[in-house]
């Protein structure tokens, strides 16, 4: 139940990103659900590998390179799916930041509602 609610809220967060920032567009809630699923899978499988491979750069930039990794995964998700578009790297960077902030709010709300 908790996972389903989180997935639906993250899909809504993608729609919010598209509403707030014109560089990101999502055609429908169904597309947002698929995009949230793909983005979650990429963050689970690919992100740890990218973080490990870019560890020297991440340490050199004091962790700021993690924003680049998030943007690349956000952009990769948009390039794989129809109906979810990102207009360039800067749009992916801003979109991934807004999406991450929404994700933190969602996780905080879920923890206070459902407990852990």
N, C-alpha and C positions, 0 to 999 in steps of 0.2 A: 504494500500500500504506500509506504513512505517513498519508495523508489519511483512509483508511478506519479505521485504528486510532484516530486522533485523534477521529473522529466517534463511534465506539463508546465510547470512554472518556468523551467529553463527555456522551453519553447516560446512561452509568452515573453520571456526576457529577450529572445532574439527578435520578436516582433517589436518590442520596445526600442531595441537598438536601431532597427530599420526606421522606426518612427522618429527617433531623436536625431539620427545622423543620416544625411542624404547620400552618403557614399556607400551605404549598405541597403540592400532591398531584399525583401522576402515576399513572395507572391501570395502565400496562404498559410494558415495555421498548420495544415498538414505538412507543408514543406518545412516549416519551422520545427515541427516535431522530428522529422527525418534529419534535418540539419543538427538539431541538438543531440540526437542519437549518434550521428557520425562524428560530431565534434567531441562528444564524450568518449567514444571509442578511440579516436586519435589521441586524445589527452591521456587515456589509460595505457595505450600500447606504444605510441610513437614518441610522446613527449619525454618519458624517462630516458629513452635512448638518445634523443637530441640533447637533453640536459647533460648527460654523461659525456657525449662527444664534444660538446662545447664548454665543458667545465673550465678550462683555462681562460677562455674569453669571458665567461660569466664571472669568474673570480676577479679578473682584471678590471671589469666594468662594475664591480661591486654588486652584481646581481641584475643590473639593468638590461643585460642581454636576454634575460628571461622574457621581457616584453616583446622582443623580436621573435622569440620562439613561439609565444602565444599568437602573435600576428601571423606568422607563417602557417600555423595550424588552422587558424581562422580562415586565411586565404585559401589554403588547400581544401578545406571543407567546401568553400564556395566554388572552387574550380571543379569539384567532383559532382556537385548537385545542380540540377536545373531548377530555377525558381529562387535560388539563393545567390545573389550577386554582390560582389565587393569590387569597388572601382579603384583598384590599385593598392599598393602596400600601405600608404598612409591611412587609407580608409580601413584597411584590415587592422592596423595598429590602434586606431581610435575605437573601432568597433569591438575589438577584443578587450580593450580596457573597460568600456561600458559594460560589456557582457560579463567580464570578471567581477566588476562591482556588483552587478545584479546577482551573480552567483553567490557572492559573499553574503548579501542581504538575504537571499533565499536560504542558504545554509544556516544562517543565524536564526531565522524565523522557524525553520524546520526543527532545529535543536530545541528551541524554546517550546514549540508545540508538541513535538513527539518525544522529546528527551532522547538521551543516548546512553 
